[in-house]
Each structure stands twice: as structure tokens, then as C-alpha cells.
Amino acid sequence: MNAYFSALGRDAVIVPCHVAAEDLEEAIMGLRRMRNLDGIIVTVPHKEAVATLCDSLTEEARLVGAVNAIRRHPDGHLKGGQFDGEGFVAGLHKAGHSVAGRRVLMAGAGGAASGIGFALLRHGVAALTIYNRTADRAEALAQRLRDTYPAASISVTGPDPSGHDIVVNATSLGLRQDDPMPIDTQRLVPPMVAAEVVMQPEVTPFLTAAAQRGCATHGGYPMLAEQVALLAQFIAGEAD
Ligand SMILES: NC(=O)c1ccc[n+]([C@@H]2O[C@H](COP(=O)([O-])OP(=O)(O)OC[C@H]3O[C@@H](n4cnc5c(N)ncnc54)[C@H](OP(=O)(O)O)[C@@H]3O)[C@@H](O)[C@H]2O)c1
């Protein structure tokens, strides 16, 4: 973000704030009163809790139920926005993988998966299939997506990626070396594209397995990189 501000000649800087979950409300109340604060970028584990502390939400943040950027208006009003899903799709597009008309299997039903699910449907995927360890959470996310996109093909399935064009790991699996695979990687075949949300390590076991089976791979970093401009523009009030 700081490199982005510098490149644009903006008199702005972003600094990290480490806030415990039990202190979040108090921290936000204090930040609300800082007159030289334009906005806040929010990350784990606060994205859902902070949504309830905002005075208003963008449509995307309301649908996803989580906020990753807050714009502070001069009167202290806090507006929450959500850009994870848009960043993910923008990253795929920049890498030459269009999502419109494609069949997508997404592993995960947490915060990141929720944002990605709404963004994939907004960008016109032909079908979205969700697989999650806790099936109830997958069903609940599928129902929220159907409520907004009643004509879309949205289903809940097992870990077999057969029949899909793009397979997304939207779980936190891969952060640790001994994590299980998010889906059945033995059934990945070209020309499937395997895409990640996990950024560390840069090449996860899921991506390694997909590459070994001849599939194209897409790491987790572009999802964040593509959000820099979106977050800065939202906070500056240039975009919703
Ligand atoms: N690249 C980016 O810009 C970006 C942005 C946002 C998030 N992320 C990354 O996305 C990942 C997920 O974040 P989140 O906010 O969605 O977390 P979350 O809300 O806690 O969801 C975690 C997801 O992972 C699944 N999971 C966790 N441990 C599992 C296990 N041992 N076996 C099977 N499934 C497991 C959970 O399944 P259950 O429902 O069964 O628990 C759930 O679907 C994190 O690694 C985060 O760093 C990346």
C-alpha cells in the first residue's frame, strides 16, 4: 500500500495495528475519533466482527458478512467494504484465466470462500460447486449464494474435482506442511486450473500436486496484490 501511495504521490501511509479480539470494539471506537485517519484495512481474525462495528456497509460486505476495508468519513462515520473476492477474480483474469462460463469447484466455506463465491457468480461462472470439511457450512454458504443468484447453478459436493475447469483452494489448508489436501488431487487433469488463496508458502502442496499432474497453477499472492488499488480507492472515497 505504501509503494502504491508513493507512486501516486499521495500524502498517506499505512501502519500495522495489532489488536486482540477482545479489544476490537474499543480500538475501533478510538480510531473513529482520529481526524487524520482515512481508513482501516482489516484482516484475520477480525473481518466478520468488524462488520458489526461499522455504521454502514457496501452491498458486497453485507452479502459476504465480512469487511476488509473501512472508510472513515470526516464526521467519524465508518463504512465497511469487502474486496477479497474481487481481488481473487482480478488476479485470475490478469493471469489469463477467465471465469465467465467456466465450471468451478471451490474448497472451503469460511470468510475467504464466501467472498470468492459471490465474486465468481457476479463474474458469470457457469456452475459453482462447493466442498467443505463441515458440510453444513458448505450448505449454508450455497443457500446464501442462491438467495442472491437464484438462477445460478450452485451445488454442494465431495472432494472430487472431475468435470470442473477451475479448482480453488479457499480453505486455510496448505499453511502447514502436514495439512491434508483440500480436494482429491489425484483426480486433477489438464486443462484444469488450480488456484490458491494461501500465500505462505508461495507454492503450496496443492499447487505442487496440480503442477505434477500437468495442470496450470495460480498462487495466493495475486488475490492480495490486485486488492491494493481497490482498497486504496475505496478508502479514498473514489469507489464503492
Ligand atoms: N490471498 C489473499 O489475499 C487472502 C485473502 C483472505 C484470506 N486468505 C487466506 O484464506 C485462508 C482462509 O481464510 P478464511 O478467512 O476463509 O478462514 P476461515 O473463515 O477460518 O475458514 C477456514 C476454511 O478452511 C477449512 N479448514 C480449516 N482447517 C481444515 C482442516 N484441517 N481440514 C479441512 N478443512 C479445513 C474450514 O473448514 P471448516 O468449515 O470445516 O472448519 C473453512 O472452510 C487463510 O489461509 C487466509 O490466509 C488469503
The ligand as a Tripos MOL2 file, in Angstrom:
@<TRIPOS>MOLECULE
LIG
   48    52     1     0     0
SMALL
NO_CHARGES

@<TRIPOS>ATOM
      1 N1         -4.5400  -14.3080   -0.7100 N.am      1 LIG1
      2 C1         -5.3030  -13.4350   -0.0850 C.2       1 LIG1
      3 O1         -5.3740  -12.2370   -0.4130 O.2       1 LIG1
      4 C2         -6.1770  -13.9210    1.0420 C.ar      1 LIG1
      5 C3         -7.2430  -13.1440    1.4970 C.ar      1 LIG1
      6 C4         -8.0540  -13.6570    2.5180 C.ar      1 LIG1
      7 C5         -7.7560  -14.9000    3.0860 C.ar      1 LIG1
      8 N2         -6.6830  -15.6060    2.6180 N.ar      1 LIG1
      9 C6         -6.3730  -16.9250    3.1770 C.3       1 LIG1
     10 O2         -7.5010  -17.7480    3.0490 O.3       1 LIG1
     11 C7         -7.4330  -18.7850    4.0370 C.3       1 LIG1
     12 C8         -8.8130  -18.9880    4.6480 C.3       1 LIG1
     13 O3         -9.1490  -17.8230    5.3770 O.3       1 LIG1
     14 P1        -10.6250  -17.6380    5.9450 P.3       1 LIG1
     15 O4        -10.7090  -16.2460    6.4590 O.co2     1 LIG1
     16 O5        -11.6280  -18.1110    4.9610 O.co2     1 LIG1
     17 O6        -10.6120  -18.6570    7.1950 O.3       1 LIG1
     18 P2        -11.8840  -19.3020    7.9060 P.3       1 LIG1
     19 O7        -13.0810  -18.4290    7.7860 O.co2     1 LIG1
     20 O8        -11.4010  -19.7100    9.2630 O.co2     1 LIG1
     21 O9        -12.1930  -20.6410    7.0390 O.3       1 LIG1
     22 C9        -11.2780  -21.7120    7.0240 C.3       1 LIG1
     23 C10       -11.6980  -22.7360    5.9900 C.3       1 LIG1
     24 O10       -10.6950  -23.7610    5.9360 O.3       1 LIG1
     25 C11       -11.2760  -25.0190    6.2780 C.3       1 LIG1
     26 N3        -10.3360  -25.8020    7.0830 N.ar      1 LIG1
     27 C12        -9.5050  -25.3510    8.0400 C.ar      1 LIG1
     28 N4         -8.7900  -26.3750    8.5760 N.ar      1 LIG1
     29 C13        -9.1950  -27.5020    7.9200 C.ar      1 LIG1
     30 C14        -8.8230  -28.8840    8.0060 C.ar      1 LIG1
     31 N5         -7.8910  -29.3060    8.8630 N.pl3     1 LIG1
     32 N6         -9.4180  -29.7680    7.1630 N.ar      1 LIG1
     33 C15       -10.3480  -29.3350    6.2680 C.ar      1 LIG1
     34 N7        -10.7400  -28.0470    6.1540 N.ar      1 LIG1
     35 C16       -10.1690  -27.1400    6.9640 C.ar      1 LIG1
     36 C17       -12.5010  -24.6790    7.0880 C.3       1 LIG1
     37 O11       -13.3850  -25.7680    7.0440 O.3       1 LIG1
     38 P3        -14.4870  -25.9830    8.2190 P.3       1 LIG1
     39 O12       -15.6460  -25.0900    7.8630 O.co2     1 LIG1
     40 O13       -14.7950  -27.4280    8.1550 O.co2     1 LIG1
     41 O14       -13.8200  -25.5700    9.5120 O.co2     1 LIG1
     42 C18       -13.0140  -23.4460    6.3270 C.3       1 LIG1
     43 O15       -13.6590  -23.8130    5.1390 O.3       1 LIG1
     44 C19        -6.3540  -18.3510    5.0380 C.3       1 LIG1
     45 O16        -5.2000  -19.1110    4.7990 O.3       1 LIG1
     46 C20        -6.1140  -16.9080    4.6790 C.3       1 LIG1
     47 O17        -4.7830  -16.5090    4.9400 O.3       1 LIG1
     48 C21        -5.8990  -15.1540    1.6030 C.ar      1 LIG1
@<TRIPOS>BOND
     1     1     2 1
     2     2     3 2
     3     2     4 1
     4     4     5 ar
     5     4    48 ar
     6     5     6 ar
     7     6     7 ar
     8     7     8 ar
     9     8     9 1
    10     8    48 ar
    11     9    10 1
    12     9    46 1
    13    10    11 1
    14    11    12 1
    15    11    44 1
    16    12    13 1
    17    13    14 1
    18    14    15 2
    19    14    16 1
    20    14    17 1
    21    17    18 1
    22    18    19 2
    23    18    20 1
    24    18    21 1
    25    21    22 1
    26    22    23 1
    27    23    24 1
    28    23    42 1
    29    24    25 1
    30    25    26 1
    31    25    36 1
    32    26    27 ar
    33    26    35 ar
    34    27    28 ar
    35    28    29 ar
    36    29    30 ar
    37    29    35 ar
    38    30    31 1
    39    30    32 ar
    40    32    33 ar
    41    33    34 ar
    42    34    35 ar
    43    36    37 1
    44    36    42 1
    45    37    38 1
    46    38    39 2
    47    38    40 1
    48    38    41 1
    49    42    43 1
    50    44    45 1
    51    44    46 1
    52    46    47 1
@<TRIPOS>SUBSTRUCTURE
     1 LIG1         1 GROUP 0 **** ****
